[in-house]
Amino acid sequence: MGSQLVRRAGAAVLAAAGVGTAVMAGGGAVANADPAPPTSTTMTCSSANPLFWAPSFTWNVRADSGESLRPGGTELEPSILLSGGNELPTPPGGLIPSIGPNWYGTRVLVDWHNATTGQSGRSTSDEAAWQQKPGIPVNRTWAGTGTVSFTVTVQTGAGWWFVNPQNAVCTGTISVVDR
């Protein structure tokens, strides 16, 4: 029985070594494959302030794979959805908004290229005006599903986006998926 036990132990060691080698070889192949980009990303970009007396500021823009309706559409379609803000101070709350010279307008442009389909395009957001703390207006970019690289240009102006506009430009890549 002693030699039979030694043979079984030897076979178990060889089997474990073989499985370990197969896992290591398979793991190497997976590690070298190009993974798909994530379905969301957060970008940071800066711009001068359109109000000449105010300091420059930084935008934090988040791009997510999501779904939205096209104008007049009836079904949700895959799209890039943007959100975000900046580090400008939030004005104090109250029943009456503070009256002062710090008003902003914002518009966002998204230039995109879908590497999966080969299509490119540009989307323009809604426009926001007379905000004491500017934010990212509603923006929907229908770029199709696949790997999409894009450039986000946040245009911030004094009162309206077109008055002394200052541009903050961020770039990113995400996978737009059909949910």
C-alpha positions as CSV (number, residue, x, y, z in Angstrom):
1,M,0.0,0.0,0.0
2,G,2.9,2.3,0.6
3,S,4.0,2.5,-3.1
4,Q,0.4,2.9,-4.2
5,L,0.0,5.9,-1.9
6,V,3.2,7.4,-3.3
7,R,2.0,6.9,-6.9
8,R,-1.4,8.6,-6.0
9,A,0.4,11.5,-4.4
10,G,2.7,11.9,-7.4
11,A,-0.2,11.8,-9.8
12,A,-2.0,14.4,-7.7
13,V,1.0,16.7,-7.7
14,L,1.4,16.3,-11.5
15,A,-2.3,17.0,-12.1
16,A,-2.2,20.1,-9.9
17,A,0.9,21.3,-11.8
18,G,-0.8,20.7,-15.1
19,V,-4.0,22.6,-14.0
20,G,-1.9,25.4,-12.6
21,T,0.1,25.7,-15.9
22,A,-3.2,25.7,-17.9
23,V,-4.7,28.5,-15.7
24,M,-1.5,30.6,-15.9
25,A,-1.4,30.2,-19.7
26,G,-5.1,31.0,-20.1
27,G,-4.8,33.9,-17.7
28,G,-1.9,35.3,-19.8
29,A,-4.1,35.3,-22.9
30,V,-6.9,37.1,-21.2
31,A,-4.6,39.7,-19.7
32,N,-3.3,40.6,-23.1
33,A,-6.7,41.1,-24.7
34,D,-7.9,44.7,-25.0
35,P,-10.8,45.1,-22.6
36,A,-13.8,47.2,-23.6
37,P,-13.9,50.7,-22.2
38,P,-16.1,51.2,-19.1
39,T,-19.7,52.4,-19.5
40,S,-19.0,55.6,-17.7
41,T,-16.2,58.0,-17.1
42,T,-15.5,61.2,-15.1
43,M,-13.5,63.9,-16.7
44,T,-12.0,67.2,-15.3
45,C,-11.4,70.3,-17.4
46,S,-10.9,74.0,-16.6
47,S,-11.8,77.3,-18.1
48,A,-11.5,80.9,-17.5
49,N,-14.5,82.6,-15.9
50,P,-16.6,84.7,-18.3
51,L,-17.0,87.3,-15.5
52,F,-13.7,89.2,-15.6
53,W,-13.7,89.8,-11.8
54,A,-14.3,86.1,-10.9
55,P,-11.6,83.3,-10.7
56,S,-11.3,80.5,-13.2
57,F,-12.9,77.2,-12.3
58,T,-12.8,73.5,-13.0
59,W,-15.7,71.4,-14.4
60,N,-16.3,67.8,-13.4
61,V,-18.1,66.1,-16.2
62,R,-19.5,62.6,-16.0
63,A,-20.5,60.7,-19.1
64,D,-22.6,57.5,-18.8
65,S,-24.0,55.0,-21.2
66,G,-27.8,55.3,-20.9
67,E,-31.0,55.6,-22.9
68,S,-33.2,58.5,-23.9
69,L,-36.0,59.4,-26.3
70,R,-35.2,61.2,-29.6
71,P,-37.5,64.2,-30.2
72,G,-40.8,62.8,-31.4
73,G,-39.6,59.3,-30.6
74,T,-41.5,56.6,-28.8
75,E,-38.8,54.2,-27.7
76,L,-35.7,54.7,-25.6
77,E,-32.4,54.5,-27.6
78,P,-28.8,54.0,-26.4
79,S,-27.1,57.3,-25.8
80,I,-24.4,59.2,-23.9
81,L,-25.8,61.1,-21.0
82,L,-23.8,63.9,-19.3
83,S,-24.0,65.3,-15.8
84,G,-21.7,67.3,-13.6
85,G,-20.8,70.6,-12.0
86,N,-18.0,72.8,-10.8
87,E,-16.4,74.1,-7.7
88,L,-17.9,77.5,-7.8
89,P,-19.5,78.4,-4.5
90,T,-23.3,77.7,-4.2
91,P,-25.2,80.9,-3.5
92,P,-27.0,81.1,-0.2
93,G,-30.6,79.7,-0.2
94,G,-33.6,81.8,0.7
95,L,-37.0,82.9,-0.5
96,I,-35.6,85.7,-2.7
97,P,-32.6,84.8,-4.9
98,S,-29.5,86.9,-4.2
99,I,-29.2,89.9,-6.5
100,G,-25.7,90.3,-7.7
101,P,-23.4,90.4,-10.7
102,N,-22.7,86.6,-10.8
103,W,-25.0,85.1,-13.3
104,Y,-24.0,82.4,-15.9
105,G,-25.3,80.7,-19.0
106,T,-24.1,77.3,-20.2
107,R,-24.3,75.2,-23.3
108,V,-22.5,71.9,-24.1
109,L,-21.2,70.5,-27.4
110,V,-20.3,66.8,-27.8
111,D,-18.2,65.8,-30.9
112,W,-18.2,62.0,-31.0
113,H,-16.8,59.1,-33.1
114,N,-18.1,55.5,-32.8
115,A,-15.2,53.2,-33.5
116,T,-17.5,50.2,-33.8
117,T,-19.8,51.7,-36.5
118,G,-17.4,54.3,-38.0
119,Q,-20.0,57.1,-37.6
120,S,-19.2,60.6,-36.2
121,G,-21.3,63.5,-35.3
122,R,-22.0,66.5,-33.0
123,S,-24.8,67.0,-30.4
124,T,-25.7,70.3,-28.8
125,S,-27.3,70.5,-25.3
126,D,-30.2,72.6,-24.1
127,E,-29.2,76.1,-23.1
128,A,-29.3,77.3,-19.5
129,A,-29.3,81.0,-18.7
130,W,-29.2,83.3,-15.6
131,Q,-27.9,80.7,-13.2
132,Q,-26.0,81.7,-10.1
133,K,-24.1,78.3,-10.2
134,P,-23.8,76.9,-13.7
135,G,-24.3,73.2,-14.3
136,I,-24.4,70.8,-17.2
137,P,-27.6,71.3,-19.2
138,V,-29.7,68.4,-20.4
139,N,-27.7,66.7,-23.2
140,R,-28.4,63.5,-25.1
141,T,-25.9,62.2,-27.7
142,W,-27.2,59.4,-29.9
143,A,-23.9,57.8,-31.0
144,G,-25.1,54.2,-31.4
145,T,-23.8,51.3,-29.5
146,G,-20.1,50.5,-29.4
147,T,-16.9,52.1,-28.3
148,V,-17.4,55.9,-28.5
149,S,-14.7,58.5,-28.1
150,F,-15.8,62.0,-27.6
151,T,-14.9,65.6,-26.8
152,V,-17.1,67.6,-24.5
153,T,-16.9,71.4,-24.8
154,V,-18.7,73.2,-21.9
155,Q,-19.3,76.8,-23.0
156,T,-19.9,79.1,-20.1
157,G,-20.9,82.8,-20.6
158,A,-21.9,85.8,-18.5
159,G,-25.7,85.5,-18.2
160,W,-26.1,83.6,-21.4
161,W,-23.6,81.1,-22.9
162,F,-22.8,83.4,-25.9
163,V,-21.7,86.5,-23.8
164,N,-17.9,86.3,-23.4
165,P,-18.0,82.5,-23.7
166,Q,-15.2,80.5,-22.1
167,N,-14.7,76.9,-23.1
168,A,-13.7,73.9,-21.0
169,V,-12.7,70.9,-23.1
170,C,-12.7,67.3,-21.8
171,T,-12.2,64.1,-23.7
172,G,-13.1,60.5,-23.0
173,T,-14.1,57.1,-24.3
174,I,-16.9,54.8,-23.1
175,S,-18.8,51.8,-24.3
176,V,-22.3,52.7,-25.2
177,V,-24.5,49.6,-24.5
178,D,-28.0,48.7,-25.3
179,R,-29.8,48.0,-22.0
